[in-house]
Amino acid sequence: SAIRSWSEAWSRKDMGGYFAAYAKDFNGGKTRKAWEQERRERITSKRSITIKISGLKISVNGNKATAQFRQEYKADSLSVSSGKRLDLVRSGGNWVIVKESTGS
């Protein structure tokens, strides 16, 4: 359900819900504030966003989980299909993303 909530918030451009899916110490390659600003600009500038997830496989080990899936991202005229991996941890009863990687 954490993965579904994350993708639905992204599709709706619900920035509060989208950012809530990530751990407070999530490292997007820059400071959290700079990462949030870049994501907000990139997401809210699109007329529409559609995220489809298929082949979801989740493995859980205690308070850690890994989700691997195929992600189809469509925004305006851009359409990208790629493999995605999210590493999550349980925090306060919720699963939050601590690492995100995209591959083929």
Wavefront OBJ file of the C-alpha trace (Angstrom):
o trace
v 0.000 0.000 0.000
v 2.973 2.357 0.587
v 4.030 1.955 -3.054
v 0.476 2.556 -4.297
v 0.090 5.668 -2.090
v 3.431 7.033 -3.353
v 2.565 6.517 -7.035
v -0.971 7.912 -6.599
v 0.304 11.048 -4.811
v 2.846 11.520 -7.623
v 0.134 11.133 -10.298
v -2.139 13.627 -8.496
v 0.796 16.035 -8.028
v 0.017 15.883 -4.281
v 3.417 17.109 -3.109
v 2.639 16.645 0.603
v 1.684 13.012 0.067
v 4.587 12.450 -2.316
v 7.207 13.831 0.089
v 5.621 11.962 3.026
v 6.455 8.697 1.210
v 10.172 9.437 1.676
v 12.188 9.125 4.892
v 13.146 12.430 6.520
v 16.810 11.604 5.831
v 16.227 10.468 2.223
v 19.254 11.375 0.121
v 18.276 12.347 -3.408
v 21.898 13.228 -4.190
v 21.609 16.688 -2.584
v 20.178 18.288 0.537
v 16.577 17.370 1.318
v 15.491 20.976 0.728
v 17.197 21.159 -2.698
v 15.839 17.717 -3.661
v 12.280 18.724 -2.658
v 12.517 21.992 -4.598
v 13.736 20.200 -7.738
v 11.043 17.495 -7.480
v 8.301 20.091 -6.830
v 9.314 22.096 -9.920
v 9.609 18.996 -12.082
v 6.274 17.483 -10.980
v 4.052 20.576 -10.767
v 5.201 21.871 -14.179
v 3.570 18.881 -15.940
v 0.012 19.134 -17.247
v -0.646 15.523 -16.301
v 1.299 12.587 -14.885
v 0.406 8.909 -15.064
v 2.364 6.271 -13.170
v 1.661 2.589 -13.811
v 3.374 -0.106 -11.777
v 3.589 -3.726 -12.891
v 5.386 -6.865 -11.779
v 5.670 -5.627 -8.190
v 7.842 -7.884 -6.019
v 8.353 -6.999 -2.373
v 10.711 -8.670 0.055
v 10.508 -7.822 3.752
v 13.218 -8.445 6.330
v 12.186 -7.110 9.738
v 11.870 -3.315 9.512
v 13.381 -3.177 6.016
v 11.781 -3.926 2.664
v 12.733 -3.840 -0.985
v 10.208 -3.252 -3.754
v 11.161 -4.009 -7.358
v 8.838 -3.307 -10.261
v 8.409 -1.962 -13.769
v 7.336 1.678 -13.830
v 5.595 3.304 -16.761
v 5.801 7.068 -16.434
v 3.832 9.332 -18.745
v 3.891 13.113 -18.452
v 2.781 15.432 -21.232
v 4.615 14.112 -24.328
v 7.201 12.031 -22.420
v 6.722 8.293 -21.939
v 9.324 6.169 -20.151
v 9.230 2.548 -19.032
v 11.973 1.379 -16.684
v 12.825 -0.995 -13.884
v 12.702 0.580 -10.442
v 13.860 -0.423 -6.985
v 12.757 1.224 -3.758
v 14.386 0.426 -0.425
v 12.025 1.126 2.448
v 12.148 1.106 6.241
v 9.325 0.976 8.743
v 9.103 4.281 10.579
v 6.361 4.981 13.108
v 4.118 2.267 11.651
v 4.565 3.468 8.053
v 6.890 2.291 5.316
v 9.025 5.129 3.914
v 11.485 5.226 1.019
v 15.158 5.543 1.995
v 16.712 4.762 -1.393
v 15.433 4.861 -4.967
v 17.161 3.477 -8.033
v 16.164 3.129 -11.657
v 17.563 0.618 -14.113
v 16.537 -1.170 -17.276
l 1 2 3 4 5 6 7 8 9 10 11 12 13 14 15 16 17 18 19 20 21 22 23 24 25 26 27 28 29 30 31 32 33 34 35 36 37 38 39 40 41 42 43 44 45 46 47 48 49 50 51 52 53 54 55 56 57 58 59 60 61 62 63 64 65 66 67 68 69 70 71 72 73 74 75 76 77 78 79 80 81 82 83 84 85 86 87 88 89 90 91 92 93 94 95 96 97 98 99 100 101 102 103 104
